[in-house]
Amino acid sequence: MYKALLIEKDGAGYRAGIRELDDDNLPEGDVTVRIAYSTLNYKDALAITGKSPIVRKFPLVAGIDFAGTVEASSHPAWKAGDTVVLNGWGVGESHSGGLAQRARVRGDWLVALPPPLTPRQAMAVGTAGYTAMLCVMALEGHGCKPGDGDILVTGANGGVGGVAIALLSRLGYRVVASTGRPNEADALKALGAAEVIARDELAAPGKPLQKERWAGVVDAVGSHTLANACASTRYRGAVAACGLAQGMDFPATVAPFILRGVTLYGIDSVMAPKALREQAWARLARDLDPGKLDALVREIGLADALQAAPQMLAGQVRGRLVVDVNR
């Protein structure tokens, strides 16, 4: 038997709760993992509350990521005792996920946890931090270098934003953080932000082309914020877009792209190829200050995720929520 945060939908309605399940409830897969930690991500909060149709089959265990130890494997790459991490691949959406004490998945979805990261640290990073690393790698691949100019990070108090700030500042970039919570400015500066601006500067409809401000952007917000970020990115700069906290719409024009040569990179963390995942996790193990990571984290138990989900959607959660699935 194992505990899991199970989402159900039937004649009685949509509901999420902690359930005791037996091994017959584990889905198909060639690797069984004893989970140590998971996280609560924005997508998990949408799934748990039912605010968005994230879950595609029922019943389903929530949780789009986890870290733990292989219990059993028929996959050639893994053996019992291996420490692994998983992000995406439809886990927590169409395949039972990580907010549980056990999981069964395809071995091709797993990545070996690079030292010195522990399972708890891996989930302090989580899908949010791994996505932030993919954004940073996209900006680097574009040619953005420290000294080229300011890097804007939107949604700075979220998980993606916090890790992006910590990574970029450690790599030598000057980071400007955009947030709707000005009372958190000191915490953002402690992560490495050189400057903090109000979310309102970017959140309302703006001109198609604006004053050049940013050498690069990490955007987890979407909608008008993303449009304004593009409109104010410098000539031949780059924007890495990975979220939709403000909305899925993109009310922009082609002006920044055809007049300034701005590049917009779409960052997908769910189906990213394994080689890119391994590179991102290796970079996180090397480039992310563990002390900064600790400052981002609050640990909760499995049942606590039920109450934390609506708080996250209401913008009341700062940083990362690590879920100890065994308490």
URTA-V813418 format. One record per residue. N is the residue number from 1. PHI is phi in degrees with one decimal (none if undefined). BURIAL is b if it has 9 or more other ideal C-beta (glycine too) atoms within 8 Angstrom, else e. D_LAST is the distance of its C-alpha to the last C-alpha in Angstrom with 2 decimals. Layout:
n={N & N}
phi={PHI & PHI}
burial={BURIAL & BURIAL}
d_last={D_LAST & D_LAST}
//
This chain:
n={1 & 2 & 3 & 4 & 5 & 6 & 7 & 8 & 9 & 10 & 11 & 12 & 13 & 14 & 15 & 16 & 17 & 18 & 19 & 20 & 21 & 22 & 23 & 24 & 25 & 26 & 27 & 28 & 29 & 30 & 31 & 32 & 33 & 34 & 35 & 36 & 37 & 38 & 39 & 40 & 41 & 42 & 43 & 44 & 45 & 46 & 47 & 48 & 49 & 50 & 51 & 52 & 53 & 54 & 55 & 56 & 57 & 58 & 59 & 60 & 61 & 62 & 63 & 64 & 65 & 66 & 67 & 68 & 69 & 70 & 71 & 72 & 73 & 74 & 75 & 76 & 77 & 78 & 79 & 80 & 81 & 82 & 83 & 84 & 85 & 86 & 87 & 88 & 89 & 90 & 91 & 92 & 93 & 94 & 95 & 96 & 97 & 98 & 99 & 100 & 101 & 102 & 103 & 104 & 105 & 106 & 107 & 108 & 109 & 110 & 111 & 112 & 113 & 114 & 115 & 116 & 117 & 118 & 119 & 120 & 121 & 122 & 123 & 124 & 125 & 126 & 127 & 128 & 129 & 130 & 131 & 132 & 133 & 134 & 135 & 136 & 137 & 138 & 139 & 140 & 141 & 142 & 143 & 144 & 145 & 146 & 147 & 148 & 149 & 150 & 151 & 152 & 153 & 154 & 155 & 156 & 157 & 158 & 159 & 160 & 161 & 162 & 163 & 164 & 165 & 166 & 167 & 168 & 169 & 170 & 171 & 172 & 173 & 174 & 175 & 176 & 177 & 178 & 179 & 180 & 181 & 182 & 183 & 184 & 185 & 186 & 187 & 188 & 189 & 190 & 191 & 192 & 193 & 194 & 195 & 196 & 197 & 198 & 199 & 200 & 201 & 202 & 203 & 204 & 205 & 206 & 207 & 208 & 209 & 210 & 211 & 212 & 213 & 214 & 215 & 216 & 217 & 218 & 219 & 220 & 221 & 222 & 223 & 224 & 225 & 226 & 227 & 228 & 229 & 230 & 231 & 232 & 233 & 234 & 235 & 236 & 237 & 238 & 239 & 240 & 241 & 242 & 243 & 244 & 245 & 246 & 247 & 248 & 249 & 250 & 251 & 252 & 253 & 254 & 255 & 256 & 257 & 258 & 259 & 260 & 261 & 262 & 263 & 264 & 265 & 266 & 267 & 268 & 269 & 270 & 271 & 272 & 273 & 274 & 275 & 276 & 277 & 278 & 279 & 280 & 281 & 282 & 283 & 284 & 285 & 286 & 287 & 288 & 289 & 290 & 291 & 292 & 293 & 294 & 295 & 296 & 297 & 298 & 299 & 300 & 301 & 302 & 303 & 304 & 305 & 306 & 307 & 308 & 309 & 310 & 311 & 312 & 313 & 314 & 315 & 316 & 317 & 318 & 319 & 320 & 321 & 322 & 323 & 324 & 325 & 326 & 327}
phi={none & -147.7 & -88.9 & -151.4 & -90.9 & -101.3 & -105.7 & -127.2 & -145.7 & -155.7 & -61.1 & -85.2 & 109.8 & -99.0 & -154.7 & -130.5 & -163.3 & -86.1 & -128.1 & -93.5 & -117.1 & -103.8 & -62.0 & -64.6 & -84.6 & -67.9 & -75.3 & -67.2 & 163.8 & -110.9 & -137.1 & -106.7 & -120.4 & -86.1 & -80.2 & -97.8 & -142.5 & -129.9 & -140.6 & -112.2 & -100.9 & -57.6 & -64.6 & -62.9 & -62.1 & -62.3 & -67.4 & -65.3 & -82.5 & 76.0 & -72.1 & -146.5 & -76.4 & -72.0 & -79.3 & -110.6 & -149.8 & -133.3 & -72.7 & -148.6 & -80.2 & -75.5 & 112.9 & -89.8 & -151.8 & -165.3 & -136.3 & -178.2 & -121.7 & -65.1 & -93.2 & -151.1 & -151.9 & -111.3 & -90.7 & -64.2 & -84.3 & -130.9 & -136.8 & -56.2 & 100.3 & -66.6 & -97.0 & -134.1 & -134.2 & -136.1 & -134.2 & 75.6 & 61.3 & 83.5 & -66.8 & 82.1 & -123.2 & -121.9 & -137.9 & -53.6 & -114.1 & -94.8 & -84.2 & -162.3 & -85.2 & -142.2 & -146.9 & -128.4 & -141.2 & -78.1 & -61.0 & -65.9 & -85.6 & -89.8 & -125.4 & -66.1 & -72.7 & -76.6 & -68.3 & -93.0 & -63.2 & -93.2 & -55.9 & -65.5 & -63.5 & -60.2 & -85.1 & -64.9 & -70.7 & 59.6 & -61.8 & -61.9 & -69.5 & -63.2 & -65.6 & -59.4 & -65.5 & -61.0 & -64.1 & -61.0 & -63.9 & -65.5 & -65.4 & -62.3 & -63.4 & -71.7 & 112.1 & -67.1 & -126.7 & -55.1 & 97.8 & -73.6 & 145.6 & -67.8 & -108.6 & -87.9 & -121.4 & -93.7 & 57.7 & -64.5 & -84.7 & -81.8 & -64.7 & -62.0 & -61.3 & -62.8 & -68.5 & -60.3 & -61.6 & -62.2 & -66.9 & -62.5 & -66.7 & -67.2 & -81.4 & 102.3 & -83.0 & -90.5 & -108.6 & -109.9 & -101.0 & -106.5 & -147.2 & -91.7 & -121.2 & -60.9 & -67.2 & -96.4 & -58.0 & -63.6 & -65.4 & -68.2 & -68.4 & -65.0 & -72.2 & 133.3 & -68.0 & -82.7 & -152.0 & -124.6 & -119.5 & -75.5 & -54.9 & -61.4 & -63.8 & -120.6 & -82.9 & -96.1 & -54.0 & -132.1 & -69.3 & -61.1 & -135.5 & -125.9 & -54.9 & -70.9 & -127.2 & -114.8 & -76.1 & -160.7 & -140.2 & -111.9 & -118.5 & -113.1 & -113.2 & 77.7 & 52.1 & -62.7 & -61.1 & -66.1 & -61.2 & -69.4 & -62.3 & -63.5 & -67.3 & -113.1 & -81.1 & -70.3 & -53.4 & 60.3 & -82.0 & -138.9 & -125.4 & -105.6 & -106.0 & -138.7 & -150.3 & -146.4 & -59.2 & -87.2 & 163.2 & -86.3 & -73.8 & -137.9 & -80.8 & -120.6 & -121.2 & -80.4 & -51.9 & -62.3 & -83.2 & -99.5 & -101.6 & -118.6 & 66.2 & -67.8 & -109.8 & -108.2 & -99.0 & -88.7 & -106.8 & -105.8 & -96.2 & -74.5 & -111.4 & -55.5 & -63.7 & -60.9 & -61.6 & -69.2 & -60.6 & -62.3 & -64.0 & -63.4 & -68.5 & -64.4 & -66.3 & -62.0 & -63.4 & -90.9 & -104.1 & -100.4 & -69.2 & -58.1 & -65.2 & -66.1 & -62.4 & -59.4 & -68.0 & -88.2 & -105.9 & -126.0 & -97.2 & -132.0 & -89.0 & -58.7 & -67.0 & -63.7 & -62.1 & -64.4 & -81.4 & -73.2 & -59.0 & -65.2 & -64.5 & -64.7 & -65.7 & -84.9 & 74.4 & -100.5 & -113.9 & -102.9 & 73.4 & -115.4 & -106.3 & -93.3 & -107.3 & -80.7 & -73.7 & -101.0 & -139.4}
burial={e & b & b & b & b & b & b & b & b & e & e & e & e & e & e & b & e & b & e & e & b & e & e & e & e & b & e & e & b & e & b & b & b & b & b & b & b & b & b & b & b & b & b & b & b & b & b & b & b & b & e & e & e & b & b & e & e & e & e & b & b & b & b & b & b & b & b & b & b & b & e & e & b & e & b & e & e & b & e & e & e & b & b & b & b & b & b & b & b & b & b & b & b & e & b & b & b & b & b & b & b & b & b & b & b & b & b & e & b & b & b & b & b & e & e & e & b & e & b & b & b & b & b & b & b & b & b & b & b & b & b & b & b & b & b & b & b & b & b & e & e & b & e & b & e & e & e & e & b & b & b & b & b & b & b & b & b & b & b & b & b & b & b & b & b & b & b & b & b & b & b & e & b & b & b & b & b & b & b & b & e & e & e & b & b & e & b & b & b & e & b & b & b & b & b & b & b & e & b & e & e & b & b & e & e & b & e & e & b & b & e & b & b & b & b & b & b & b & b & b & b & b & b & b & b & b & b & b & b & b & b & b & b & b & e & e & b & b & b & b & b & b & b & e & b & b & e & e & e & e & e & b & e & e & b & b & b & e & e & b & e & b & b & b & b & e & b & e & b & b & e & b & e & e & e & b & b & b & b & b & b & b & b & b & b & e & b & b & e & e & e & b & b & e & b & b & b & e & e & b & e & b & e & b & b & b & e & b & b & b & b & b & b & e & e & e & b & e & b & b & b & b & b & b & b & e & e}
d_last={14.79 & 11.81 & 9.73 & 11.33 & 12.48 & 16.02 & 19.13 & 22.11 & 25.70 & 28.38 & 30.91 & 28.39 & 27.59 & 24.85 & 21.29 & 17.66 & 14.82 & 11.75 & 13.47 & 13.43 & 15.84 & 18.02 & 19.56 & 22.50 & 20.56 & 20.19 & 23.00 & 25.94 & 25.70 & 26.69 & 23.51 & 20.19 & 17.27 & 14.01 & 11.95 & 10.22 & 10.18 & 11.85 & 13.41 & 14.86 & 18.61 & 21.55 & 22.21 & 18.71 & 19.31 & 22.68 & 21.35 & 18.72 & 21.39 & 24.22 & 26.32 & 27.59 & 28.14 & 25.64 & 24.56 & 27.56 & 26.69 & 24.81 & 22.45 & 20.38 & 16.83 & 16.56 & 15.97 & 18.97 & 17.54 & 15.16 & 15.42 & 14.92 & 17.17 & 19.84 & 19.68 & 23.02 & 25.74 & 29.24 & 29.70 & 32.10 & 30.24 & 27.00 & 26.24 & 23.34 & 21.69 & 22.55 & 20.14 & 20.39 & 19.70 & 20.59 & 21.85 & 23.80 & 26.17 & 25.36 & 21.77 & 19.98 & 23.55 & 25.46 & 23.16 & 19.59 & 17.29 & 14.23 & 11.60 & 10.61 & 9.70 & 13.49 & 16.58 & 20.30 & 22.66 & 26.12 & 26.49 & 28.83 & 26.03 & 24.16 & 24.99 & 24.68 & 22.58 & 25.35 & 25.16 & 24.37 & 21.43 & 18.02 & 15.42 & 13.67 & 17.22 & 18.07 & 15.53 & 16.69 & 19.96 & 18.82 & 21.41 & 22.66 & 23.53 & 24.90 & 27.02 & 28.20 & 29.34 & 31.24 & 32.94 & 33.95 & 35.29 & 37.30 & 38.89 & 39.67 & 41.14 & 43.29 & 44.70 & 43.08 & 43.36 & 42.56 & 45.63 & 46.44 & 45.20 & 42.21 & 39.14 & 37.67 & 33.94 & 33.24 & 30.02 & 29.40 & 26.39 & 24.45 & 22.51 & 25.65 & 27.85 & 25.99 & 25.75 & 29.35 & 30.60 & 29.05 & 30.45 & 33.85 & 34.49 & 33.73 & 36.10 & 38.78 & 38.96 & 39.64 & 36.97 & 37.50 & 34.39 & 34.76 & 32.44 & 32.60 & 30.90 & 33.56 & 31.64 & 29.37 & 32.45 & 31.84 & 28.34 & 29.92 & 32.71 & 30.35 & 28.93 & 32.56 & 34.23 & 37.88 & 38.44 & 36.57 & 38.29 & 37.61 & 36.33 & 39.43 & 41.68 & 40.50 & 39.13 & 42.48 & 45.18 & 47.17 & 50.28 & 50.38 & 51.19 & 50.24 & 50.76 & 49.40 & 46.38 & 43.79 & 44.20 & 40.93 & 38.12 & 34.44 & 33.88 & 30.68 & 32.36 & 35.28 & 38.00 & 40.46 & 38.41 & 38.80 & 42.44 & 43.23 & 41.51 & 43.73 & 46.76 & 46.34 & 45.53 & 48.32 & 50.84 & 49.31 & 45.82 & 42.64 & 39.82 & 36.52 & 35.02 & 31.47 & 30.30 & 31.43 & 29.70 & 33.15 & 34.38 & 35.40 & 39.06 & 41.07 & 44.12 & 45.96 & 49.34 & 50.46 & 52.10 & 49.61 & 49.61 & 53.37 & 54.67 & 52.29 & 50.98 & 47.35 & 44.91 & 41.86 & 39.19 & 36.72 & 33.37 & 31.52 & 28.20 & 27.50 & 30.43 & 31.40 & 32.94 & 31.14 & 33.55 & 32.81 & 29.05 & 29.55 & 31.85 & 29.48 & 26.57 & 29.11 & 30.35 & 26.93 & 26.41 & 29.89 & 30.44 & 27.29 & 27.06 & 23.61 & 24.30 & 24.98 & 21.83 & 19.71 & 21.67 & 20.60 & 16.81 & 14.28 & 10.56 & 8.35 & 5.14 & 6.37 & 8.24 & 9.60 & 11.50 & 13.75 & 15.11 & 15.31 & 17.42 & 20.53 & 20.31 & 20.53 & 23.51 & 25.12 & 25.11 & 22.97 & 20.48 & 21.78 & 20.92 & 17.75 & 14.26 & 11.88 & 8.73 & 5.91 & 5.64 & 3.80 & 0.00}
//
